[in-house]
């Protein structure tokens, strides 16, 4: 199937605007590849430090260059359910790498915070910038010039993007990503959401809420809803960095361990010491980025990736923006209904045909680039295969050609919607993103007066006081990267849903972000320019009429340009502390130097393109 005209046009546009930055990046990576790593060129003292902890066979192997040395970079901790299984991965990887003719060393760990724990808490204001800390920590882990390749272990929200951004600065090395997999299904996401709404309405107490949450999040593994963490896993397959079909294999299973062994064996075979050298810089190119964007849109994935994918692309010298997302969204059908876009979870999605079915269907329609490099060979069609166990070894077979549950997963011939789940909004306030895959059509257009709040806590307080009634657009400025680190405002979802269910027209407008679990209430988020960059969102006043049209991609405040420009940015006397406490003071440099949301929202990338 030839590539779709729009996909080709967007790809060509990205290649053209990235011409200089991509060339500069590849030149740096090619120079690095020619320089090393050459362990034998390290001083004896350098080298002795590098393998002092190894057994004698390992020392002998690392003293020469016949066995490739693989760096393990892990975001393990046992507070995150998704990352707890990673504890046992290094031993599996070391053994598999040795059996495959390599050596593996644990090169370093990165932080890994959980937005599920920090949601609505001051610590959430460190969350977005933790991505850049992870990128830097990954670079530190790989900085010893001891390694011929790397395997990155991570799952959740900012962690996979951070690992990939950091690894791309070592793009002359081959890199494979190995996930932990989702927890088995517990309390259904639909019931969990209903319990949260009842708690927000004051109908039940904290004990009943905690019982429901504990039934939903009950074991090691990724949360089962289709938020940012599971969007990460899908993207790693669409971009050719996972072993095919391994993203949604549950932890603690024989197949999960075999998949991890396969990742280790694969990376050993991709180094410059062998015949199949495939550096990361060749895997992540313009076509791979477009494939990731299409996968995100077709699956109704997380809005966080309208920043993370931009940042990942820039780390590889590729320049994308929200217009590229919007143009691809216009021709990408929505193929999945997984919570919050439906009632199913990711285990149901895998059973219905999973990522492999989606890739097969999108390839057949010319909506993905087949002509790409991956860690398992040339061609994205490798990712229509899924793993099984045969004689205690993994084997790959072609995945389903038809969905096993059309309520969860569909092909391009009968999608849930003709366009993708994420839309660009433009108007006199700037540009913002809205996720509409879970928003019913009757709620995608509204006109209502603005209600300004200093924080999400103020919105919740107004609801508890019975003061959140009537049609309105809830406006919360100063939540962007430079304002307070751009925390997710997902804590608002149950409350705003209750207001909508009461029959009122309601939407959220903010320069902050929402979780990958953005729900049924229309939310214009990531407004750029943000309030702290003199954006017009800070010039909105209570009562201003706001028109939001997600069908046509417009967002407008009904105030003439001269009046809007003459207004001073609003100042809230009761604004919460955002600069100190829980480590926030350590991130002042990040806030002051953060790029815009459309540029990836991070300070680290400022010098990359």
PyMOL commands that set and color helices and strands:
alter all, ss='L'
color gray80, all
select helices_A, chain A and resi 5-17+19-35+39-41+44-51+56-63+81-99+115-118+122-141+157-168+189-200+206-216+228-238+254-268+280-283+286-299+305-315+322-329+346-352+354-364+380-384+412-414+441-443+456-464+481-484+490-501+531-533+536-539+561-566+584-593+597-599+604-607
alter helices_A, ss='H'
color red, helices_A
select strands_A, chain A and resi 69-74+103-109+149-153+174-178+373-374+377-378+385-390+393-398+422-427+430-435+445-452+472-476+506-510+522-528+545-549+554-557
alter strands_A, ss='S'
color yellow, strands_A
deselect
rebuild
show_as cartoon
